[in-house]
Amino acid sequence: MLATIENRGAAADTPIEPFEAVEFELALDLQDATVIPFADCVANAAQVVGAEILFDMPADGTIEDAVRIAAVRMSGDKAGRILFAILNEDGMTVRMASRAEVGERFHGFATAFIGVLERIRSDLPQGLGNPVGTA
C-alpha cells in the first residue's frame, strides 16, 4: 500500500501551486512510507526534483495529525521556496503542508537553517561538497 498525499491549506499561501511544488508532491507520492522511513521518503523525493533537505524532525504538537515534519528547499530557487512534508499520526500517510499550516515557527526555523548552511558552505574550501542537514 502506497502512502497517500494530502494537501491541506495550500490555497492559503498561493492560489496556484508552483510547478516545483507539484513536482515534489508527485515525487513524494511515489514513496511508500509503510516500507521505508519518512526521512528516506522525503530524501528520495527531494533528489528526484533537485531539492535539498533542510531538516526532518519530530512535530511539536502544533500541527494537527502530524508526528514528523520535514522541510526542503527547491534548488536554484532565488526566492528560497521552502516546501514542507508531514507524516501523519497513522505513520503511513505523507502529505504536503502549507506555510500557514506549519506556522511561522517551523518556517522561521527552515529559513534560519538555510542561512546556517549557506554560511557553512561559504566557509568551506572549494570542492568539499555541500553539507546536508537533518535534525
Secondary structure in CASP SS format (residue, H / E / C, confidence):
PFRMAT SS
TARGET T0000
AUTHOR 0000-0000-0000
METHOD secondary structure of the structure
MODEL  1
M C 1.00
L C 1.00
A C 1.00
T C 1.00
I C 1.00
E C 1.00
N E 1.00
R E 1.00
G C 1.00
A H 1.00
A H 1.00
A H 1.00
D H 1.00
T C 1.00
P C 1.00
I C 1.00
E C 1.00
P C 1.00
F H 1.00
E H 1.00
A H 1.00
V H 1.00
E H 1.00
F H 1.00
E H 1.00
L H 1.00
A H 1.00
L H 1.00
D H 1.00
L C 1.00
Q C 1.00
D C 1.00
A C 1.00
T C 1.00
V C 1.00
I C 1.00
P C 1.00
F H 1.00
A H 1.00
D H 1.00
C H 1.00
V H 1.00
A H 1.00
N H 1.00
A H 1.00
A H 1.00
Q H 1.00
V H 1.00
V H 1.00
G C 1.00
A E 1.00
E E 1.00
I E 1.00
L E 1.00
F E 1.00
D E 1.00
M E 1.00
P E 1.00
A C 1.00
D C 1.00
G C 1.00
T C 1.00
I C 1.00
E C 1.00
D C 1.00
A C 1.00
V C 1.00
R E 1.00
I E 1.00
A E 1.00
A E 1.00
V E 1.00
R E 1.00
M E 1.00
S C 1.00
G C 1.00
D C 1.00
K C 1.00
A C 1.00
G C 1.00
R C 1.00
I E 1.00
L E 1.00
F E 1.00
A E 1.00
I E 1.00
L E 1.00
N C 1.00
E C 1.00
D C 1.00
G C 1.00
M C 1.00
T C 1.00
V E 1.00
R E 1.00
M E 1.00
A E 1.00
S C 1.00
R H 1.00
A H 1.00
E H 1.00
V H 1.00
G H 1.00
E H 1.00
R H 1.00
F H 1.00
H H 1.00
G H 1.00
F H 1.00
A H 1.00
T H 1.00
A H 1.00
F H 1.00
I H 1.00
G H 1.00
V H 1.00
L H 1.00
E H 1.00
R H 1.00
I H 1.00
R H 1.00
S H 1.00
D H 1.00
L C 1.00
P C 1.00
Q C 1.00
G C 1.00
L C 1.00
G C 1.00
N C 1.00
P C 1.00
V C 1.00
G C 1.00
T C 1.00
A C 1.00
END
